[in-house]
Amino acid sequence: MNGKIIVLIGFLINVCLGAVYSFSIFRKPLEDLWGISATQSGLPFMVFLMSFSLFMALSGGLIKKWGPRRTSLLGSIMVGAGWIGASFSPNIEVMTILYGVIGGAGVGVAYGCPIAVSAAWFPCRSGLAIGLTVMGFGLSGLIVAPVLTSLVEALGPLQTFLYTGLAFLIVLTVLSLTLSLPSGSGKAVGAAGGADLETQGFNRIQMVKTSSFYALWSAYMLGCLAGLMAIGISSPFGREVARIDEYTANLMVSVFSVFNGLGRPLFGWLTDRLNPRRGAILSFVLILASSAILYLFGEGNPFAYIVSFSILWLNLGGWLAMAPAMTKTLFGTKHYSENYGVVFTAYGVGAILGTFSSGLLRDVTGTYVSVFPIVMLLATMGILIVSLGLKPVKQQASTN
């Protein structure tokens, strides 16, 4: 099979997997359906991302043992089961288990498979191949959100979960069957898409003994926290604070998804040009500025809403490109797959804290505006952590 087709298949798989970023479309309908709070309506999204990050960290060994095709098939079945199961939920707690735990685990299992295959087909241009593959995850909302919006309006949220899950089960299964490694590559690829090509580098145990690991992990968590808070409240913030109509608020989720997708190659390029520390500081400065705009001028201001949320979505995509690049730069490539699995747990923690805190602040204060002073504080902390703690680590031979 042609390597370019493999990258396209990986892109399409990621479009399906990234549909979770459109979950804010479901929140208000679920609140109305079950009479639940904003905190409760965010639980499935929060648990989904937590489960995603956990199983992403565990899937590297599964890909090496089973190969990407069989692993992707398992993840596809779990994704479909999670969405379909959510349609039968009698309450938000059951939906959190079915959609959040099962669906999120499925995405975690499947996520690394097309990345690994794309990297194997383009070993000399793996960065570009991986970037194009995962861009589908970031751009998913652009494609999926309008469909979900129309289905929710026509069928209601639960039936939308059912039909979407059936579609994902079929599409992901078919696409997974086409995943194949180039001849001679075997299964020597990791969950993060890299073969162990170097003899120098840190293993997990050595990595977690360095201060740079904790600086990277903390910065990644803070960057994801800010971005995921924005993604989780994008649609309700537009309706309640910026005071735009429901259709437009849901449509903006698609627009924001473009920025999420573009943030990955953009910040990857900036990290190469500016070095990792400067790229991370730039990201936190943009998060700080956009949060200040929303806090000071967001009320009844669609323009401030669109600009600031675009920047926040852009930065979340950026961190999903910067963090793996920083992991390679700081700790080498020999154990990159395993090391990035550990670093990626920061994404899950950011998901839990971001989703829970944004909903809680809305319930306590009565407005989503109260979220952004906290984000401003966290961005300031991020700048300090990166400036003081993200230092080059002297490379050494790792011990097995």
N, C-alpha and C positions, 0 to 999 in steps of 0.2 A: 504493500500500500504506500502511496505517496505521503511523505512527511508533512506536506502542507495541508493535506486533507486531515491528517491526524490532529494537527493544531486546530483546524476548524471544528473537528468533532469535540476536542477538549473545550473549546470556547462554548459550544452549544451545551455540553454537559454542565458547565459552570453557570450558564444562564438559568438552567433549571435549579441547580443547587442554591443559587443566590436569591431565589424568590423570597427568602426569609427577610430580606431588606425591605420588602413591601408590606411587612406585617402591620405597620401603623394603619393601613387601610382598614384592617379588621377591628381595631381597638374600639372605636366609637360604636359601631354596630353591635359588638359583643357587650359593651357596657349597657346599651339600651336593651339588648335581648335578655340579659341575666340580672340587670340592675346592680352591676358591680362598679367598683371604684377604678380610677385611673391606675392606681398601684396594682390592682388585681389584673386588669386587662393586659398589663405588660409582662405578667409572669410567664406565659408560653414563650414569648420572644426572649426573655432573659435566660430561661432554662435551655432553650434551643441553642443559644450561642455558647452557654457553658458546656453543654453536652458535645457540641461541635468541637470546641477546643480540646476537651479531654480525649475524645476518640481520635482526633487528628494526631495527638501526641502518641497514641497507642497504635496507629495504623501502619507505621513504618515497617514493623516486623511482619505484619500480615501481608503487605505488598511483596516483601522479599520472599516470603514463604509460598504464597499462592500465585503471585504475579498480579499485574494491574487489572487484567480482564475479570478474573474471578472475584477479586476484591471489590471492583467497581460494581459488579452484579449484586453482591451482597449489600453494598451501600445503597444501590438503587432500590432494591426491594424494601429496605428499611425506610428510605425517604418516602416512597409511595405509601407504605403502611402507616407512617406517621401522619401524613396529610389525610388519608382516607379515614383513619381512626378518629382524627379530630372532628370529622363531620358527625360522628355519633356521640359526641361529648354532651352529657347532661348539664355540666357546669364547668367553670374555668379551671378547677383543680384537675379534673379528668383530662381536659384538653392540654393542660401543662404537661402531664405525663405522656399522653399519646403523641402530641405534636412536638413538645419541647424535648423530651427525653429520647423517644424513638426516632423522630424525624431528625433531630439534631445529631444523634449518633450516626445516622445514615449519611448525613452530609460529611461528618468527620471521617468516616471510613472511605467514602468515595472521593473526597476532595483531592487527595494526593495522587490519585491514579492517573488522570490525564496530564498532570504536571510531570510526573515521572516519565511518562511515555513521550511527551513533547521534548523533554530534555534529552532523552536517549536518541531521538531522531536528529537532533541538532546539537551535538556536543560542543561544537565551536561557536554556536550562537544560542546557547541555552537560555541566556538572560532574556533575549528578545522572544524566543519561543514560549518561555514560561509567562512572560508579561502579556503576550497576546492571548494565551490560554486563560489566565486568571482574570483578564479584563472582562470576560463574560460574566463573572461573579459580580463585579462592580456595576456592569451595565444591565444587569438583570432587571432592575426596576423599570428601566426605560421600555423594555419589551413586555414584561409581565404585569407591571402595575396597572396599565390601562385595561388589560383583560380582566384582572381581578376586580377592578372598580366596576366594570360593566356587569360582571357576574354577581357581585354583592348587591348591586342595585336591582338586578332582575330576579335573583334567586335567594338572596339572603346569605349571611356569612357561612353557615354550616354546609349548605349545599355547594357553596363555592369551594370549600375544602375538599368535598367529595370529588367533584369533577376535575379539579386541579390535580388532586392526588392520582386519580386514574390516568390522566394525561402524562404526568411525570413518570409514573410507573412504566408505562409503555415506551415513552421516548427514551428515558434513561437506560432501560433494559436493552433496547435496540442499539443505542449508541455505545453502550459498554461492550457489546459483543464485537464491535469493530476495533476496539483498542488492541494494538499489537506492537511489540517491540521490533526494532530492526534486527535482522539476522546477525547473530554473533554477540548480541548485547546481553542475552540471558535475562536473569532477574536481578542483576546487581544494580538496582536503583533503589533509592530511598524515598520516603514519603514526601520529602521536600523537593524531590526532583533531581538530586545530584548523585552521580557515581562517586565513590571514594577514590579520587584520583591522586591525592597528595599523601605523602608519608608524614607530614608535620601537621600538628594541630592538637587542640585540647579535646579530651573526652568529656563526658558529662560531669564526672566527679571533679576533674581538674577545673572545668569551667565554673562550677558553682562555688569554688573556693576563691574566685577573683572578685574584686570590688566592681569591676567593669560589668560583670554579669548582672549584678543587682541594679546598677545604674541603667543598663539596657532594659532589663525586665520592668523596672519602675517607669521608665520613660515610655515604653511600649504600652504598658497598662494605662497610663494617663492619657496618651494619645488616643487609644481605642476607647477609653471611657468617654472622653469628650465627643468623639465621633458617633459612638453608639447611642449616647444620650440624644444627640440630634436626630439620628435616624429613627429612633423609637418614638419621638414626639413630633416628627416633621408634619404629618397631616393634621393632628389635633391643634398644634401650635398655630398653623395657618388659619384654621377656622376660629379658634377661640381668642387668639391674641392679635394676629395680623388682620383678622376680620375679612377673610376672603371666603367665597362660597365653597361648599364641600367638594364639588366637582373639580374646581381649580386647585384646591389643596391637595387632592389626590393626584391630580395631573402633575403637580410640582414634584411629587415623589419620583416620577419618571425623569424629570429634568435634572433633579439632584443626582440621580443615578449616573448620569453622564459624567458629572464631576467626580463621583466615586471611582468610575472606571478610568478616567483620565489621570486621576491622582497617582495611580500606580506607575505608569511609565514616566510621568513628570517628575515625581519625587525620586524615582530610581535614577533618572538622569541628573537631577540636582545633587543627589548624594554623591554620585561619581565626580561631579564638577566641584562641589563645595567641600567635600569630605563629610563623613557621617555626622559629626558633631554639629557642624554648621547647618546641615540639612535639617536635623532634628530641632535645633533652636529656631530656625525659620518657621517650621511647622507650628511650634508652640506660640510664637509671636502672632501668627495668623489666627490661631484658635483664640488667643487672648483678645485680639482686635475684633473679631467677629462676635464674640460673646459680649463684649462691651457695647457694640452697636445694638445687639438685640435687647440688652438690659436697659439701655438709655433711650433707644428710639424704636423699639420693636412694636409697641402698642399701636395698633391701627395703621401700621406702616408696611404695606406689601413689599415695597422696594427693599427695605432693610431686611425683611424676612427672606426674600429670594437671594439677595447677595450673601448674607451671613450664613444661611444654611448651605448654600452652594460651597462656601469655603470650608465649612465643617465636614461636609461629605467628602470634599476633595482631600482633606487631611486624613480622614480615616483610610481612604484608599492609599494615600501616601505612606502611612505607617505600615500597611500590609506589604509595601515594597521595601521600605527602609529597614524594617526589623530583620528580614532574612539577609539583606545585604550587610547589615552591621554584624550579624552573627558570623557570617563568612569572614568578614574583614578582621574581626576581633579574635576569633577562635579557630580559624582555618576550615578546611573543607573535608578533612578525613572523616570526621564524625559529625558532619554538618546536619544530616538528616535527624539524628538523635538529638543533637544540641538545639536545633530549631524547634523540635517538638517540645522541649522544656521551655524555651523562650515563649512559644506560642500560648502557653497557659496564661500569660498575661492578658491575652485577648479574652479568655473566658472570665477572668476576674473583672476586667473592665466591663464586660457585658452584664455581669451580676450587679456590680455597683452602679453602673450607669442607668440601667433600666429601672432598678428598684428605687434609686434615689430620685430620679426625675418624676416618677409616678407619685412617690411619697410627698415630695415637695409640692406637687400640684394639689394633692389632697389636703395638705396642711395649710397652705397659703392661699389656695383658690386660683392660682395662676401659674402657668409654665414659665413666666418671666423669672420667677425666683430660682430657677435652675442655673441661670447664667452667672450670677456672682460666684457660685461654687466652681463653675467651670473656669472662670477667670483666675481664681485662687489656685486651682489645679494646674493650669497652664503656667503660672508663675513658678510653682514648685517644679514643673517639668524643665523649665529653663535652667533653674539652679542645679537640678540633678544632672542634666546633660553637661552643663558647663564645668561642674566640679568632679563628676564621677565617671563620665564616659571617656576613658583614657585608653590609648593603645596598650595591648597586652603583649608582652614579649613571647614570641612563639617558641614552643619546645616540643620535643618528640613526645608523643602520647604513649602511655603504657596500656597494654591490653589487659 
